[in-house]
Amino acid sequence: MKKALITGITGQDGSYLAELLLEKGYEVHGIIRRSSSFNTQRIDHLYVDGHTEGARLFLHYGDLNDSSSINALLQKVAPDEIYNLGAQSHVRVSFDVPEYTAEVTALGVLRMLEALRESGARPRFYQASSSELFGSAPSPQNEKTPFHPRSPYAVAKLFGYWSVINYREAYGYHAVNGILFNHESPRRGETFVSRKVTRAVGRIKHGLQKELYLGNLDARRDWGYARDYVEAMWLSLQHARPDDWVIATGESHSVRELCEKAFALVGLDSREFVKLDPRYLRPSEVDDLCGDASRARAELGWQPRTSFDELITMMVASDLELAAGEAWARKRSG
């Protein structure tokens, strides 16, 4: 039975990846940060008490800011594969907390790689890289497109990207970068624009919210479904040769178009509800990200299975149900 270690297992991608690996028969270990409140909602449906016979999902306290916890977990778990998904991953927030973003998103990668080198362990290593590396580079972007990061988050991800390549070339690690373009789902955090929109659609439809405040409506992104994208993560680590791959749908849509489609699904006109708030504008904007995943299709056999329209429909349906429950609870208590 293969063992996998996932940082960021409680996030959107971590939860879908854990599902996938468990389906494939892995023993899955996840690193979670200590908190006074539970933050495991996305994986609660997977968890079985570790004392139960046959349990294959185990959670451990640790932090990408803490080298000692990383070193201890690598020795304890002895994984065959590591998926480093943990990060401060909100681009706009990275302008407000650049130092923290660098500590976790950049140096966290280095701490993981250096812990491997010091321990002598040789697991395969996946790094969650990002389309934000491309920044203002013209689209479509592929593995040969020059990087031009436009946020502290993107700069931190670039450090992690090159750290992986450095350890691959210097020490021979089977380490890969997945340059993933935007990927969403009903499990997306509510502060990310896609989920912020679909969450608002549900709440406005049920009378719980009146307006939705956003930043740049003309920004274009290549949006895919997170469940499809974690399969690319796994495939990249199974490839005989370690490399770096762009994972994307090849289509870009504007935030404005996302709003129009999401609101139309419930019979509403987005122009009546969407307002501009300058606080959500980035100091340096990324106008258009659209990925060319030709190499991933050819070399990994991967391709997205979920269209943009299917993704938005799925997310709106989920958030309508969530808002309906919220409205019922409010009515009952009021």
C-alpha positions as CSV (number, residue, x, y, z in Angstrom):
1,M,0.0,0.0,0.0
2,K,1.5,3.3,-1.1
3,K,1.6,6.2,1.5
4,A,0.9,9.8,0.5
5,L,1.5,12.9,2.6
6,I,-0.6,16.0,1.8
7,T,0.0,19.5,3.1
8,G,-3.1,21.6,2.9
9,I,-5.4,18.6,3.1
10,T,-8.2,20.6,4.6
11,G,-8.4,22.9,1.6
12,Q,-10.4,22.5,-1.6
13,D,-7.6,20.7,-3.5
14,G,-6.5,18.6,-0.5
15,S,-9.9,17.2,0.1
16,Y,-10.4,16.1,-3.5
17,L,-6.9,14.7,-3.7
18,A,-7.5,12.7,-0.5
19,E,-10.6,11.3,-2.0
20,L,-8.8,10.3,-5.2
21,L,-5.9,8.7,-3.4
22,L,-8.1,6.7,-1.0
23,E,-10.1,5.5,-4.0
24,K,-6.8,4.3,-5.5
25,G,-5.9,2.3,-2.3
26,Y,-3.4,4.7,-0.8
27,E,-2.8,5.3,2.9
28,V,-3.2,9.0,3.2
29,H,-1.6,11.3,5.8
30,G,-2.5,14.9,6.1
31,I,-0.9,17.8,7.9
32,I,-3.2,20.2,9.7
33,R,-2.4,23.3,11.7
34,R,-3.5,23.5,15.3
35,S,-6.5,25.7,15.8
36,S,-9.0,26.4,18.6
37,S,-11.8,25.6,16.2
38,F,-12.2,22.6,13.8
39,N,-11.4,23.4,10.2
40,T,-11.7,19.9,8.7
41,Q,-15.2,20.2,7.2
42,R,-14.1,19.4,3.7
43,I,-12.7,16.0,4.8
44,D,-15.0,15.0,7.6
45,H,-16.8,12.7,5.3
46,L,-13.6,10.8,4.7
47,Y,-12.4,10.5,8.2
48,V,-12.5,7.3,10.2
49,D,-11.1,7.0,13.7
50,G,-7.5,5.9,13.4
51,H,-8.2,3.1,15.9
52,T,-10.7,1.5,13.5
53,E,-9.5,-1.5,11.6
54,G,-8.9,-0.6,8.0
55,A,-8.6,3.2,8.5
56,R,-6.4,4.7,5.8
57,L,-6.7,8.5,6.5
58,F,-4.6,9.9,9.3
59,L,-4.2,13.6,10.3
60,H,-1.1,15.1,12.0
61,Y,-0.4,18.5,13.5
62,G,2.3,20.4,11.7
63,D,3.1,23.7,10.0
64,L,5.0,24.7,6.9
65,N,6.5,27.5,9.1
66,D,8.0,24.9,11.5
67,S,10.9,22.8,10.2
68,S,11.0,20.5,13.3
69,S,7.4,19.4,12.8
70,I,8.0,18.7,9.1
71,N,11.2,16.7,9.9
72,A,9.4,14.6,12.5
73,L,6.4,13.8,10.3
74,L,8.6,12.7,7.4
75,Q,10.4,10.3,9.7
76,K,7.1,9.1,11.2
77,V,5.1,8.6,8.0
78,A,7.8,7.7,5.5
79,P,5.6,8.6,2.6
80,D,6.1,7.3,-1.0
81,E,4.6,10.5,-2.4
82,I,4.3,14.1,-1.0
83,Y,1.8,16.6,-2.3
84,N,2.7,20.1,-1.1
85,L,-0.6,22.0,-1.5
86,G,-0.3,24.2,1.7
87,A,0.1,27.9,1.1
88,Q,-1.3,31.4,1.9
89,S,-3.2,31.2,-1.4
90,H,-5.3,34.3,-1.7
91,V,-3.7,36.7,-4.2
92,R,-5.3,39.9,-3.0
93,V,-4.6,39.1,0.6
94,S,-0.9,38.6,-0.2
95,F,-0.6,42.3,-0.8
96,D,-1.7,42.8,2.8
97,V,0.4,40.1,4.4
98,P,3.4,39.8,2.0
99,E,5.9,38.6,4.6
100,Y,3.6,35.8,5.9
101,T,2.8,34.8,2.4
102,A,6.5,34.5,1.7
103,E,7.1,32.5,4.9
104,V,4.5,29.9,4.0
105,T,4.2,29.9,0.3
106,A,7.9,30.3,-0.6
107,L,10.0,29.1,2.3
108,G,7.5,26.4,3.2
109,V,8.5,24.6,0.0
110,L,12.2,25.0,0.8
111,R,11.6,23.6,4.3
112,M,9.9,20.6,2.8
113,L,12.6,19.9,0.3
114,E,15.4,20.5,2.8
115,A,13.8,18.1,5.2
116,L,13.9,15.5,2.5
117,R,17.5,16.1,1.8
118,E,18.5,16.0,5.5
119,S,16.5,12.8,6.1
120,G,17.8,11.0,3.1
121,A,14.2,10.1,2.1
122,R,13.4,9.8,-1.6
123,P,9.7,10.1,-2.0
124,R,8.2,11.7,-5.2
125,F,7.4,15.3,-4.6
126,Y,4.6,17.4,-6.1
127,Q,4.5,21.2,-5.8
128,A,1.3,23.1,-6.3
129,S,2.5,25.9,-8.6
130,S,0.2,28.5,-10.1
131,S,-0.8,30.3,-13.2
132,E,-0.2,33.5,-11.3
133,L,3.5,33.0,-12.2
134,F,2.7,34.2,-15.7
135,G,1.2,37.5,-14.5
136,S,1.1,40.0,-17.4
137,A,2.7,37.5,-20.0
138,P,0.5,37.3,-23.1
139,S,-1.9,34.4,-23.3
140,P,-2.2,31.5,-24.1
141,Q,0.5,30.6,-21.6
142,N,2.4,27.3,-21.6
143,E,5.6,25.8,-20.1
144,K,7.8,28.0,-22.3
145,T,6.1,31.3,-21.5
146,P,8.3,33.7,-19.6
147,F,7.1,34.4,-16.0
148,H,6.1,37.9,-14.8
149,P,4.7,37.6,-11.3
150,R,2.4,40.5,-10.3
151,S,1.7,39.9,-6.6
152,P,3.6,38.8,-3.4
153,Y,1.7,35.5,-3.8
154,A,3.0,34.9,-7.3
155,V,6.6,35.9,-6.3
156,A,6.4,33.4,-3.5
157,K,5.1,30.7,-5.8
158,L,8.0,31.5,-8.2
159,F,10.5,30.9,-5.4
160,G,8.8,27.5,-4.7
161,Y,8.8,26.6,-8.4
162,W,12.5,27.2,-8.9
163,S,13.3,25.5,-5.5
164,V,11.7,22.3,-6.9
165,I,13.7,22.5,-10.1
166,N,16.9,23.2,-8.1
167,Y,16.5,20.2,-5.8
168,R,15.6,18.0,-8.8
169,E,18.7,19.0,-10.7
170,A,21.1,19.3,-7.7
171,Y,20.0,16.2,-5.8
172,G,18.1,14.0,-8.3
173,Y,14.7,14.2,-6.6
174,H,11.7,13.1,-8.5
175,A,10.1,16.5,-8.0
176,V,7.5,18.1,-10.2
177,N,5.6,21.4,-10.5
178,G,2.0,21.5,-11.5
179,I,1.3,24.9,-13.0
180,L,-2.4,24.9,-12.3
181,F,-4.7,27.6,-13.7
182,N,-7.7,28.6,-11.6
183,H,-9.8,25.6,-10.5
184,E,-13.0,25.9,-8.5
185,S,-15.7,23.8,-6.9
186,P,-18.5,24.0,-4.3
187,R,-15.7,23.5,-1.8
188,R,-13.9,26.7,-2.8
189,G,-13.3,29.2,0.0
190,E,-15.9,31.9,0.1
191,T,-13.4,34.7,-0.3
192,F,-12.3,33.5,-3.7
193,V,-14.2,35.3,-6.5
194,S,-15.9,32.3,-8.1
195,R,-17.4,31.1,-4.8
196,K,-18.0,34.6,-3.7
197,V,-20.2,35.0,-6.7
198,T,-22.1,31.7,-6.5
199,R,-22.6,32.1,-2.7
200,A,-24.1,35.6,-3.3
201,V,-26.4,34.3,-6.0
202,G,-27.9,31.8,-3.5
203,R,-28.2,34.3,-0.7
204,I,-29.7,37.0,-2.9
205,K,-32.2,34.6,-4.4
206,H,-33.3,33.7,-0.9
207,G,-33.4,37.3,0.4
208,L,-30.4,37.0,2.7
209,Q,-28.2,39.5,0.8
210,K,-28.9,42.5,-1.3
211,E,-25.7,43.2,-3.2
212,L,-22.4,41.7,-4.2
213,Y,-19.2,43.8,-4.1
214,L,-16.3,42.8,-6.4
215,G,-13.1,44.3,-7.9
216,N,-12.0,44.1,-11.6
217,L,-14.9,42.6,-13.6
218,D,-12.9,42.6,-16.8
219,A,-10.1,40.3,-15.5
220,R,-10.2,37.0,-17.5
221,R,-9.3,33.6,-16.0
222,D,-9.1,30.0,-17.2
223,W,-11.5,28.3,-14.8
224,G,-11.6,24.5,-14.4
225,Y,-13.0,22.0,-11.9
226,A,-10.8,21.2,-8.9
227,R,-11.8,17.5,-9.0
228,D,-10.4,17.2,-12.5
229,Y,-7.2,19.0,-11.6
230,V,-6.2,16.8,-8.7
231,E,-6.2,13.9,-11.1
232,A,-3.5,15.8,-13.0
233,M,-1.5,16.1,-9.8
234,W,-1.5,12.4,-9.3
235,L,-0.7,11.6,-13.0
236,S,2.3,14.0,-12.9
237,L,3.9,12.0,-10.0
238,Q,3.3,8.7,-11.8
239,H,5.2,9.9,-14.9
240,A,8.5,8.2,-15.4
241,R,10.4,11.5,-15.9
242,P,10.0,14.4,-13.4
243,D,9.0,17.6,-15.2
244,D,6.7,20.7,-14.9
245,W,3.3,20.8,-16.6
246,V,0.6,23.5,-17.2
247,I,-2.8,22.2,-16.3
248,A,-5.7,24.3,-17.8
249,T,-8.9,24.1,-19.9
250,G,-7.6,26.4,-22.7
251,E,-10.6,28.8,-22.3
252,S,-10.8,32.1,-20.5
253,H,-13.8,34.0,-19.2
254,S,-14.2,37.3,-17.6
255,V,-15.4,37.8,-14.0
256,R,-18.3,39.8,-15.6
257,E,-19.2,36.7,-17.7
258,L,-19.0,34.5,-14.6
259,C,-21.5,36.8,-12.8
260,E,-23.9,37.0,-15.8
261,K,-24.0,33.2,-16.1
262,A,-24.4,32.5,-12.3
263,F,-27.2,35.1,-11.8
264,A,-29.0,34.0,-15.0
265,L,-29.2,30.5,-13.6
266,V,-31.7,31.8,-11.0
267,G,-33.5,34.2,-13.3
268,L,-31.6,37.4,-12.1
269,D,-29.7,40.1,-14.0
270,S,-26.3,40.5,-12.4
271,R,-26.1,44.2,-13.4
272,E,-28.8,44.9,-10.7
273,F,-26.7,43.4,-7.9
274,V,-23.0,43.5,-8.7
275,K,-21.2,46.6,-7.4
276,L,-17.6,47.8,-7.6
277,D,-15.6,48.1,-4.4
278,P,-12.1,49.6,-5.0
279,R,-10.8,47.7,-2.0
280,Y,-10.9,44.5,-4.1
281,L,-8.7,45.9,-6.8
282,R,-5.1,44.7,-6.9
283,P,-2.2,47.2,-6.8
284,S,-0.9,45.4,-9.9
285,E,-3.5,43.5,-12.0
286,V,-3.3,40.3,-14.0
287,D,-5.6,40.8,-17.0
288,D,-5.8,37.5,-18.8
289,L,-4.7,34.0,-17.9
290,C,-5.5,31.2,-20.4
291,G,-3.4,28.0,-20.3
292,D,-2.2,25.8,-23.1
293,A,-2.1,22.3,-21.5
294,S,-1.0,20.5,-24.7
295,R,1.9,18.8,-23.1
296,A,-0.1,17.5,-20.2
297,R,-2.6,16.0,-22.6
298,A,0.1,14.4,-24.7
299,E,2.5,13.2,-21.9
300,L,0.1,12.6,-18.9
301,G,-3.0,11.6,-20.8
302,W,-4.9,14.3,-18.8
303,Q,-7.7,16.5,-20.0
304,P,-10.5,18.4,-18.3
305,R,-13.9,16.8,-18.2
306,T,-16.0,19.6,-16.8
307,S,-17.0,22.7,-18.9
308,F,-17.2,26.2,-17.5
309,D,-21.0,26.2,-17.8
310,E,-21.2,22.8,-15.9
311,L,-18.9,24.1,-13.2
312,I,-20.9,27.3,-12.6
313,T,-24.2,25.4,-12.7
314,M,-22.8,22.9,-10.1
315,M,-21.6,25.7,-7.8
316,V,-24.8,27.7,-8.0
317,A,-26.9,24.6,-7.3
318,S,-24.8,23.8,-4.2
319,D,-24.9,27.4,-2.9
320,L,-28.7,27.6,-3.5
321,E,-29.1,24.6,-1.3
322,L,-26.8,26.2,1.3
323,A,-28.7,29.5,1.3
324,A,-32.1,27.7,1.5
325,G,-30.9,26.0,4.7
326,E,-29.6,29.3,6.0
327,A,-33.0,31.0,5.2
328,W,-34.9,28.2,6.9
329,A,-32.8,28.5,10.0
330,R,-33.2,32.2,10.2
331,K,-36.9,32.0,9.7
332,R,-37.2,29.4,12.4
333,S,-35.2,31.4,14.9
334,G,-36.8,34.7,14.1
